[in-house]
């Protein structure tokens, strides 16, 4: 394992050096975000496992991960990193980027505010369908394959509250980072903490606000206050990971002791949340023998997701031809594929090379379009909102990210379209609206 670690570290250092040498890099760059993901989830985790071997996750999964398995996972991650970087650098369709032209336009800020209020109201209504806050609502149950689905409610509505962070980031882009927007975000953060589940939502919301703030200030890096807030949110992320209902229990029943215990365990939980090396090592032990390859079948849910279960009662919750729980307790312990593991599960090493290269090319293309149209709000804001989901996609893998894209990005796209399309509002309707700040 030591040889694999040294090789991985040197390769990672070379890619980082080449990235920073070539051009001015900022946080709103997908390549930099992927490098941060790879460095923490594979390189740092690899050295931690080498220095202080932690078999906790492998015991929970019911497997024994050897050093050869860990080394194999590192080489898989290295292949993914190199393919991603090469695709990002050399597979960009520059002709397509040059043909993509968008013009700035004016927006009616009150319409943007109004459409955003609608989606926030929809998110608040969805709390009535939250089993953690309403005992009479739907129950989130795990299927025999370990996936989670809602029973007794509309699954889409139970996820609607996840779009509130994107709406607040949109308002920050249009009105500026006003105190009332930050107050709403704090209230949203408290609500997500009380909910327990869906902790990625407040992480994505905070990252979106930081990206939008950087964009408005024309800066490549966030303020120092955002770094402090990021550390606090990471601890809260770990606390909820230790005990999903810890904040609800502390508020309802005064469980101060449980909260203190969860705070103490939060750093360890965060380190295990990003322990991608362990999960990829698990995949290395079963693919291709004895499980075989999935041949992209896990992504067929992209075509079943839009169909409500009320119309298709027998809709499958999982389409993957490989049931990972046949080989261990992968899904039951919250195991994640990561973008590397998902591509390896599809077609093995060939899947890593092809899919990761295409992934890098797509992100580089979107980034180039964004750089050419930084002054176009309806290009910059959706890009930054979608970019905030990149760490989650890199960690989780699979097509679940499209659900988050829909709730996090679509409301802002619709609000901007309405604000631009109907900006010539009759004076009588203007007088009916409450006076609001004009965009800066």
C-alpha angles and dihedrals in degrees: 000000000000092000091051091048093051092048092047092049094049092047091048092049091050093051092047091049092049091048096053094040096055103053147347106288127198137177093265089069117106092211091058091047091052091048089053090049093049094045094053101035099043115011099038093037089049093055090045091053091047094049099036109017109214113193094173096107094042090052090051090050090050095236136111111231113201127201088257089058090050091048090050090052090051092052090049090052090047091053089049093049094049093045091047093050094047091048090048092051105037111020100062112127096226093182089059091048090051092050093051104094126170128177126214116249139181123260131207099236095203091057091050088050092047096050090046090052089054092056092044089052089050089052092051091049089053089064087073086065093048111112091205093059102026117043090196094056130088121308119230107223134180118237124222088269094054099253120132124234136167122250122197097018146054107283093209092057093052088060097046094096089067090075095065093086091055092051091051090050089051091052089049088054093050102036102022129249094307124179091246090057092051090047089053090049092052089051089048091050091052090049092052091048091052090048091055098197123079096040091163088071096073092042091054091045093053092046091050091052090049092050093048091047090052090048094052092048093044090234130142096213132044127251118271089248089064091054090054090046089049092056091050092048090049089056091048088048089055094045092055089046091056094049120003096204098038096115093044090050091048092051098041103035102017094245096175093153093056090048091051091049091050091049090053092051096043098093091051091047092051091052090052092045088063095039092121092150092067094050094047089048088056090054089047090059096055105030123112093357121072100355101043121206129312095221091213092299093131088066094058086089085080086078097042098045096075093055111088116231088233088068096037107031093177095050108148115244091205131033100178113122088213117073103202091193089068087072100037144327093290102140095033093061093047096260116178128206098215118210090276095051093046092054091046091051090055102055108344119240091347089057091052093051098045101037096042091048091051090046091055092046093052093049092046090051092051090046092052091050089050092051091052092050105035091135093055108092096198089056101039100045098050089045093052092045091050091045090057087064093056097090090052092049092047090051100042102031122193130076098294085101090076089067090056092044090055096051097036102041109023097067091056093046090052093045092052092047092051091045091053098038097049101030092127096077121176114258093239091060090046090057091051092058122082113256112262139181117276117234116268 
